[in-house]
Each structure stands twice: as structure tokens, then as C-alpha cells.
């Protein structure tokens, strides 16, 4: 498979052929063993949960187990496509210039998504229902099984994101959480406070419209994502 993916630790773009995946969750991707070890120490150790179907082989097509594996594959592929954009919106949503410097460790962006029908483009597999910024304590209380890393254990250049997948009935199917490093945190901490507040106002609607459009390349260009 061609193309590149971004390392979940350092943010470096690497060819798909060189990606190293976490062998437990098969979700997080890294450019090297060193980055994988760093991410493990910085919180992935707590949030990494192997899916019960992830390592099953030779599944009968359209069986329950096969469907669960396909759901995981589709969600992972979609998140990998949108992750650079979500990273930028996570910093925007936190309104870092108007809050304490450690807000990225005490709060996180939470997105609720649902499948979209008859979409061939992997970038349009899911639509965003809503987005909110939640404190760590609320995330811990809502999803205690995840075991979020304590705020003090997170570096000041790392972000956290939670994605909740719901089915057409509004029932929760998956909760995915991950952390990643970004070099742009200082920019959003130091921008004009009025500008930061304006960007953070209605960020969820802007992101939902961006995901709905499905044009990742244009979104990355507007957000100045490398």
C-alpha cells in the first residue's frame, strides 16, 4: 500500500511500508521502536486495550467476528486519515491562550462519530455527530475501563483525543483514545487571546462541516498542516 502515515509519537510522516504498529491494539502507528517506547511510557500503556477480535484469523465472511474486525479496520483507517486535522482542532478547541499552560493534560477533545452509508472514499466513512471538550475527571468517570494516564504524567507538548463510535441507533460501538506529540502547541499558547477565543467558538461545527466535506488535503492546507 502506498502513501504515508504520521507517527503517533513524534509526528513524523513515514511510508506505510515502514510503519510499526502496536502489537496489542493494532491501532497506534510509529516510525521507530524508540517512538513506540516513548508513547508507551507517556500514556499508551494505560490506554492500550487489545480488541477481542483483532488477532482472530480465517474468519467467516459476514460472521459476527468478521464484522467486528472490519469495523475496527475501517475506524482505524479513517482516524489515520483525519488525525493531522483532528490534532489542529484539538489545540483550537482547548483555547490554550486563555487557559493554564497544562490544559492539554487536564482536558481533551471528545468526538462522537457515526457511519455514513454508501461512501467509497475512506475519508468519508464516518460523519461527526458532535464534539466537546471534557476534563480528564469526566472522561475517567465515563470510561473507567480506559484508564487515562494522570495529567502530571503527560508532557507539555502532547495532546489527547477521544473518539466515540456510535451506530445508527445511537448505541456506543467503540471508544478510541490516543495521545500524540505536536510541535505547534507553543503557537496556540502564545497567539492573541481574542483570536484564540474566536477560533475556539464554534470549533465543533467547523470541524463537523470539514469532515462532512471529506476533503482532507484542503483542510490540511487551510490549517497549515505539514
N, C-alpha and C positions, 0 to 999 in steps of 0.2 A: 504494500500500500504506500503511495507517495504522500508528499506533504510533510508538515511539521507539527509538533505539539510543544506546548510550553511546560517546562519543568515546574512542578508544584512547589519546589523549594526556592530556587534562585531566579526563576522566571525566564531562563534561557530557552530559546527555541532550538529544538533538536529534531532531526529526521525521525519519522515513525520507526524506521528500521533500527534506530539506536536507543529507543525508549526503554526504560527499565520500570516495570510496574511493581507495585506492592503485591507480593505473592499471596497475601491474605484476603484483601478486599478486591484486588484486581482493578482498582479504580484510580488511585493516585499514580502519577507518572513522574519520572525523574530522569535527569540527564546523566546521573552517575550514582554509584554506590554511596559516595560521600554525601550527596544531597539527600539521598534516601535516609541515611543515618541521622542527618541533621533534622529532617522533618519528623522522624520517629521520636527524637528527643524533644522536639518543640510542640508536641501535642498529638501527632498521628497515632502514637502508641495507645492513647486513650480512646480516640475516636474510631480507630480501625476495627471494623466488625466484619468478619467473613460472612458472606451471604450463604445460606444453606444450600443453594443450588449452583453456586458459582463454579465448583470443581467437578460437577457431575458430567460424565461423558456418555456418548451414544444414547442421547435421549430421543424418545419417540417424538416425531414432529407433531406439534399441536397438543402434546400432553401438557398437563399442568406444570410439570417441572420445566419442560421446554419453553413454555410461555414465560415463566418467571425468569429464566436465563435471558430470553430475548428482551424482556423489559429492562433488565439490568444493562444489557449491551446498548440498547437504544438510548437510555438515560445517560450512560457514561459518554457515549459519542456526542450527544447533544451538549452536555456540560463542558466537554473538552473544546467544542467549537466556540461556545459563548464565554468561556471563563475569562479571557482577557477583558471583555466588555463588562462582565459582572464585577471584576476587580476594580475597574474605574468607578462604576456606580456604587460599589461598597464604600469607597472613600468619599464620594459625593454625599451619599445618604447619611454618613456619620457626622457631617458638618464639623469637621475636625478643627477648623479655625475658631469655632465658638464654644469648644468644649475642652476639658482637660486633655493633656497630651496622651494619656493612656486610654482614651476612649476606644481605640481599636482593639484593646484587650478586654474591656469590660462590656462592650456591646458588639452586635453583629447584624448584618443584613440577613433577613429571612425572606425567601421567595417561595410562593406556592404556585405550582405549575400543574398543567393537565394535558393529556394527549390531544393532538389535533388530527382530525380524520383526513385521509387521502392526501397526505403530503409526502412527495417523493424526496424533497430536499431535506437532508438530515438536520439542517439548521432550523427547520420549521416543524420538527417532530412534536414539539410541545409549545403550548402557549402559557403565558404568565397570567395567573389569576389576580394576585396582589403581592405587594411587597411591604415589609415593615422593618423597623429597627428595634431589636429586642435586647434587653440587658441579659448578661450571662446568667443571672439568677433565674430569670423566667425560662430561658432555654433549658437550664438544668432541671427545673421543676416539670417542664412539659415533656422532655425526652430524657429521663434519668438513665435510660439504658445506654445512651451515647457516651456519657462520662466525659464531658467537656473539660479540657485542661484548665487549671486555675489561671486567672488573669495574670498573676505575677510570674507565671512560667512562660509567658509569651513575649517574644522580642518586640521592640517598638516599631519595627518595620514589617510586621506581619498582620494579616487580616484573616478574619474567619467568616465563613458563609454557610448558611443552612438552606438546603433546597428540599421542599416537601412536595412529593408527587402524589396527587390525588387522582382517583379515577373519575369517570363521568358521573358517578353518584355522590361525589364529594368525600369518598372514603379514602383514608390515607393508605398509600401503597408502599412508599419508600420515604425515608428521611436520610439525606446525604449531607454530610458536613466535612469541610476540609479547610485547611489553613494554607496560606502561601505568602511568600515574601514579595514585596514591591519596592522599587526604588523611588516611587513618586509620592510616598507618604508625606515627606517633608514639604513638598509643593502644596499639598492640600492643607497642611497645618499652617502654612505661612501666607496663604492668599488673603486678600481683603476680606474682613469678616462679613461685610454686607454681601459681597459676591458669593461667599461660601453659603450663607443663609439662603440666598436666592436660588443657588444651584440645588440645595437640599430640599427646597419647597417643591413638592410635586414630582420628586425624582422617580417615584414608583410608577406614575402614569407615563412619564417619558420612557422609562425602561420597558414597560409593557408594550407601548407602541413600537419601540425599537425591535423587540422580539417578534412582535406581530408582523412587522415588515420583512423580517428574516434576512436582511442584507447585512451580514456580519462585516464584510470588507468596508462598506461605507460607514458603519457605526465605529469601527476601529479608527478609521481615518479622521472622523469628526472628533473623536476622543483623544486623538494623537497617541494611539496605542501602537507600539513598535510591532 
